Amino acid sequence: MMIPALSLRGLAGTLAIISPLVWAHGFISEPVSRAYACTLGQNVDCGDVEYEPQSLEAPTGFPNSGPADGKIGSTNSPRFAQLDEQTAVRWKKVSMKPGDNTFTWKFTAAHPVNNWRYYITKQDWDPNQPLTRASFDLTPFCKIDGKMAMPQTITSKTCNVPNRTGYQVILGVWEVADTPNSFYNLIDVDFAGGTEAGGGGSNPPAIVDTWATEVGNIQPFIDLKRGDSVTLRVFDSRGERTYLSIPYTIESDESGAKNVWAHDFADKINASQQLIRAGQKAGANQFNPVYGNNTVYATESSGINHTEIQIDQQPVPVTSSVTVTGVESGYTTNQSGDLTLTFNVAVSGKLTVETSVYDSAHLQKIYESADMDHSHKSFSLAMKGLVSGNYGLLVVGKDENGNVQQQIVKFTVNVPDGSGGGSTNYDAVFPEKISTYKAGTKVLQPKDGKVYQCKPAPYSGFCKQWSATATGFEPGVGSSWQMAWTLVK
């Protein structure tokens, strides 16, 4: 059957409308863009963009529309989400000087150009936070009229780049004239004279970064089994940076021995990325994993302020149990650091119960054991000479077959320094009882061992504005804590 000519013309018109949306593609090849550096192998762990640097498109109209804050690198596409990772050392950088610079686009399917625009980050932007509009000077430093013309496959234009120093990011935008989308490319630039910071490259960064004081510990206080896992969780002043988490799975019961998995986990951390190292520090940039407690370090420029170890164990058949009650979240001692920890242990089954208290460096402070058979018992562990900080009560119940049930209870200790003539009292250990905070409430911040007092109205309402993902008003830690709190001691 013959198709009427009118129908063919209608079909051709439909194809003409769809085609520009699907096939208009291009990317910045010079200076090498973040995505193109993935294609060249200069950045690694990039995901699908390694094969499609030309596909970074989002609605036209930046900064009023376009890709969302935090997703400017990926242009809102989950396929390219790795491009939204942002630290001072994640991406390879291109050397650049202020003044005239040539920007080259390579078009895999050219279409008429409305314009090209280029934006640059502010001098004081934070390279360790996701890119947002607030990161950029939203007045383009260069705008080139495309005059609705078809560009050459490789098109170069000169722009005057403003004065900057250090690491900056340039956002290049190609606004297509016959589609509702634009193409967005990031260029990681170093204005320090050619220094490159790796992270995404195959070699260590050339920048000489300094390693901050320790940000955590791998404390091997329990044996693990095949299938159990350990994860290093990473935090900065704004909360957890989940994309920096490092997981490790125990492959055998032998490798789950506590000192063995601690060594192997530290070794994996050191091989995973450029921002974090674990082990004993043996030189300016050398860290040796050990069979025991491994210190975790972060680079000074990373913004990381602490890490946590999360242990996930496979469920085991429950034939016995251990329950610990009576431990407070925080204690204040006398000036000598003396503390008697009193708590209750209830067990089901016939178990040998071992109770131990450890400090943050996994040094055992005290130990006591008892044989228990479907019973409960009160323990009192007397300790002397403690210092302010984080502690853990480990209660382990072992049956005659070697099966283990255990519970770990964390608590903080505040030891007055004596300079104020007495101890500093507080109402809660932050963030416990946060809904009750009001003007005058005093809290102990376990992260630094200091006491903070909630300010009077109208600022007292900020004291209870906190969550794990919104930490701006966290006392002593959040970016705006001084609006809500006063340091007491």
C-alpha angles and dihedrals in degrees: 000000000000118000113228115251090237090060091051091051089050090051092048090051090053091051091049090056096047099041100071091051092054104035108035102106139151146140142202109264099173122070084027109255123221092254095045090050086060090055091049092050093245089116120040137196089039101138124213096345088078086077099033113040086148095063104073101120135146136160117305121250109073126204093024091044135354125094117001123254109275090024101065092113095051095037088230093301116134088205090067099036093127089072089067092064106111129187134134091259106028099098137046111252131220119224113241140166126207116261131046114007130167120235117197127196122196113207119204089184113014123210134174112293125228093184148315118234133187129201129183133203120257116262092248098044118138110246092194096063129074114274114261135165087265088063092064139064095243094208105088112238088211133026122176121193111229091196090216088284128143110252126222116260087257113033125181127190132175122236132182106237115208125237115283137151132213125357116357136161125225119203113207119196126195108195109202115216100213103041133056091239138083130201118240123200129178123213118197106214135189116203092184096092108278105321115150126207111204121195089127095042128082095248131060115270117276091217110099101231124184123231115236124223115287117299098191148331139248100226112191100201098140138044116240133209134226109288095025115122140209124203130192107217116201128210139183131182092287098049140268121354097208095183089065094054114124117207126197127188123205108237100191140009089249093056088047092068103124099244092041097052091045090056095044093045091052088050091053092048091054091051096045106068148342102252102064136046133180134199136046113333108240101169145346092298104007126101124177119203113227136199096254136022112006121195117224119221133187131199116262092239095051096079090223111146103175145359134207132206115227116196119197115189128194113250115260128200107277110233095144139014143203123210124186123196137167101051114133121218091238141013134196114210132194118271091273092061096243117160134168109202111207121188143144129245123198122187137187112207131023107299143162103229119208120190123194137168120213132186125222091276090055093249111152112238100182142352135200133166139190139178112242132182117192089320145107131239139186117231128197116192113190116205132179135197097023121165129215113278147076123324137179133212110211116196115185126184118197125189126207091268093056095254112148134215118181146168129200119204119188124207139164130236124209115196113190113232093217095233092115096050095252146017125303112238125208137187099223145354107252125285097013116109089008094157089065097054115125140153108315097019111142121209135183113230104214092199093068103011092239131130122234130189125215111244123240123264135322087034099043092086090067091062094077097039098106141116135159089267098038109051102149094119097040106134114260092351112056122087091244101030094126090065089064108025144046120210108241102177 
